[in-house]
Amino acid sequence: MEYCIILTTCPNDDEANSLASKLIKEKLAACVQLTPIKSYYSWKNEQHIDPEIKLLIKTRTKLYESVEQLIKKSHSYDVPQIVQIPINDGSDQYLDWIDENTTD
């Protein structure tokens, strides 16, 4: 697949906005959508419930490693969620737009 969505979460708006801005500025993503969520998870054998900001990062598959490195470098979590979901198909115009707004 040539295109993908990368999912990550941040603990607050400031960190999410900063990460989204870096991804767009460095042309590693064509679009980053931020959504407030509530996460239930286990960490160090304890259950947690926390508000988070989910980031949907639209990009090219070949940029995944660079996106992953930027997230790891910028993130406050010890183990941030970084998950790639392939885009199997999409409108030609939208996929062209991703090409135009990401680095080669």
C-alpha positions as CSV (number, residue, x, y, z in Angstrom):
1,M,0.0,0.0,0.0
2,E,1.2,3.5,-0.8
3,Y,-0.8,5.3,1.8
4,C,-1.6,4.8,5.5
5,I,-3.1,6.3,8.6
6,I,-0.9,6.3,11.7
7,L,-2.6,6.4,15.0
8,T,-1.1,7.8,18.2
9,T,-2.4,9.5,21.3
10,C,-1.2,12.4,23.5
11,P,-2.0,13.3,27.1
12,N,-3.2,16.8,26.3
13,D,-4.0,19.4,23.7
14,D,-0.7,21.2,23.9
15,E,1.4,18.1,23.1
16,A,-1.1,16.9,20.4
17,N,-1.1,20.4,18.7
18,S,2.7,20.5,18.9
19,L,3.1,17.1,17.4
20,A,0.5,17.7,14.6
21,S,2.2,21.0,13.7
22,K,5.6,19.3,13.5
23,L,4.3,16.6,11.2
24,I,2.7,19.1,8.9
25,K,5.7,21.5,8.9
26,E,8.1,18.7,8.1
27,K,5.7,17.4,5.4
28,L,5.6,14.0,7.0
29,A,1.8,14.2,7.0
30,A,-0.8,15.8,4.7
31,C,-3.4,15.9,7.5
32,V,-3.5,15.3,11.2
33,Q,-6.9,15.1,12.9
34,L,-7.2,15.5,16.7
35,T,-10.1,14.1,18.7
36,P,-10.6,14.0,22.5
37,I,-11.1,10.4,23.8
38,K,-11.2,8.5,27.1
39,S,-8.8,5.7,27.3
40,Y,-9.0,2.6,29.6
41,Y,-5.7,0.8,29.7
42,S,-3.4,-1.3,31.9
43,W,0.1,0.1,32.8
44,K,2.5,-1.5,35.2
45,N,-0.2,-3.9,36.4
46,E,-2.6,-1.1,37.2
47,Q,-5.8,-0.1,35.4
48,H,-6.0,3.5,34.3
49,I,-8.7,5.7,32.9
50,D,-7.5,8.9,31.3
51,P,-8.5,11.6,28.8
52,E,-6.3,11.7,25.8
53,I,-6.2,13.3,22.4
54,K,-6.2,10.8,19.4
55,L,-4.2,11.8,16.3
56,L,-5.1,10.4,12.9
57,I,-2.1,11.0,10.7
58,K,-2.7,10.7,7.0
59,T,0.5,10.1,5.0
60,R,2.5,7.9,2.6
61,T,3.5,4.4,3.8
62,K,7.2,5.1,2.9
63,L,7.2,7.9,5.5
64,Y,6.1,5.7,8.4
65,E,9.6,5.3,9.9
66,S,10.2,9.1,9.9
67,V,6.8,9.6,11.5
68,E,7.5,7.0,14.1
69,Q,10.9,8.6,15.0
70,L,9.3,12.1,15.3
71,I,6.6,10.7,17.6
72,K,9.1,8.9,19.8
73,K,11.4,12.0,19.9
74,S,8.5,14.4,20.7
75,H,6.3,12.3,23.0
76,S,6.0,12.4,26.8
77,Y,4.9,8.8,27.1
78,D,7.4,6.0,27.8
79,V,5.7,3.8,25.3
80,P,3.5,5.9,22.9
81,Q,0.9,4.2,20.7
82,I,2.2,4.2,17.2
83,V,0.1,2.0,14.9
84,Q,0.0,2.0,11.1
85,I,-3.2,1.2,9.2
86,P,-2.9,0.7,5.5
87,I,-5.3,2.7,3.2
88,N,-6.4,0.0,0.7
89,D,-8.2,2.4,-1.5
90,G,-9.3,6.0,-1.7
91,S,-10.4,8.6,-4.2
92,D,-7.7,9.5,-6.7
93,Q,-8.1,13.2,-5.8
94,Y,-7.6,12.6,-2.1
95,L,-4.6,10.4,-2.6
96,D,-3.1,12.9,-5.0
97,W,-3.6,15.6,-2.4
98,I,-1.6,13.4,0.1
99,D,1.2,13.2,-2.5
100,E,1.2,16.9,-3.0
101,N,1.4,17.7,0.7
102,T,4.1,15.2,1.8
103,T,7.8,14.9,1.1
104,D,9.3,12.6,-1.4
